[in-house]
Amino acid sequence: MDNQPQFKFFIVDEDVFSANMYKQYLMNMSFTDITYYTNTKDCIDNLHQNPDIILLYHNLGDINGFKVLKKIKEYNSGIYVIIISGEENTKTTVDALRFGAFDYVIKGNDIYEKMNLIIKKIITVKEQLKAIYPGFIKRLLSIF
């Protein structure tokens, strides 16, 4: 991906192995600004670092992923949150999107292909919104 924009990523997952795999995959995609948190409190306490994309595991022990998603969106509605879950549950998927997640991914063998597609979607959305009207994205996101 030549000329791809650089994003600041937060990975929030208590499973160190999974988190390291996500980080390695993102690094293979030429992303370098990646911070890993094992709990949601550290993620929320560091939102001032202004991440662009947060990979948030849904079933963290310390707090439900939707509560964290809500706090992230209250802090900055422009952060793209991708919920990662170990379970396929339609209600959870719908709720994740309803609460402002950009996408919802089930852990599995194809998670990296899915992450790649989602990141490409985010790049496209950001480029289209910037092209349509530079101030439009801020106004659009302030509605939610």
N, C-alpha and C positions, 0 to 999 in steps of 0.2 A: 504494500500500500504506500506508494510514493505520495508525498505531499499530504498525507493524512494529518488532520488536526491532532494535537496532543491533548489528552484529557487527564485530569487528576482523578484517580480511582481510590475509593475506599472498598475494602473487602471486609465484611462482617460475618464471621462464621466461627463457631467454637471448635470445629473440626479442622485442626491444623493441616492435616494432609490435603483435604479438599482445597483449603485456602491457598496453600502453596502451589497446588496444581493450577488454580485460577490465575495466580500471580505469574507463574511460569508461562502460561498460555498468553496472557496479556503482554508479557515481555517479548514473546516470540512474534507478537503482532506489532512490535516496536513501541509499545507504551512503556514509559519508565517511571512515571509518578504514581506509585501504587503504595498505599498504606493499608496494613492489615490490623484488624481489631478482633479480639476473641470474645468481646461482649459489646452490647449495645450502648452501655453508659459511656464507654470510651469514644465510641463513634459520635454520639450526640455531643459530648464535651468538646469534640474537635471539629464540629461543623464550621467553625469560624475559618478553617483552612480552605473553605469553599471547594469541596469536591464537585466534579462534573457528573460523575457516575458512581453510584453505590450499588455493589452487589451485596444484597442483604439476605442472609439465610433466614427463612421464615420461623423455624421452630427452635429459637435460641432459648436456653434454659432460663436466662434472667428476665426476659420480657417478650411478649408476643410481638412478632414482626410488624403487625398492623399498627400497634401503638408507636413503634419506632418510626414507621413510615409516616404516620400522622405528624410526629414531632419534626421529622426531616422536612416535610412539606410546609409546616408552619414556619420553620426557620428560613427556608428558601424553596419556593415552589418550582424553581428552575432546575433543581437537581434531578437528574434522571435516576430513578431507583428501579433496579431489576431484582425482583423477589426470586430467590432460589428455594425450592422445596424438595423434600424427599418423597412427598406423596402427591399423587394425582387426585385432585379434588376440585370439582367444578365450582363449588361454592367459594372455596378459598381463592381460586383463580379470579372469579368475578369480583370478590371483595377486594383483592389486591389491586385490580384495575380501578375499581370504584374509589378506593382510597388514594389513588394517584400514582400507583406504580406504572412505569413505562411498559414493563413486560413481566411475565411470570414464566420461570423455567423449572422443569422437573429434572432433578439430578438423574443422570443416566449416561450411557455411552456416547450419546450425541450432544452432550451439553456444550462442548466447545464449538461445534458447528452452529448451535443455536446462539451462543454468546457472540460469535462472529457476525451472524446475521443481525442480531439486535444492535450491536455497536455500529454496523453499517447503516441501519435504520436511523439511529440517533444522529449520525453524521449527516445523513440526507435531510432529516427534519430540521436540524440546526441550519444547514445551508439554505434550505428553502425558506425558512422563516426569516433569515437574514436578508435574503434576496428580495422577498416580498416587501418587507418594510423593516428597517433596522430597529425601530422602537416597538414594533408589533409584538415580538416575543414576550417582552416584559409585561405589556398590557394584557396579552392573552393569558399568560400564566397567573397574573394577579386576579383573574376572574375565579380561578379555582382556589 
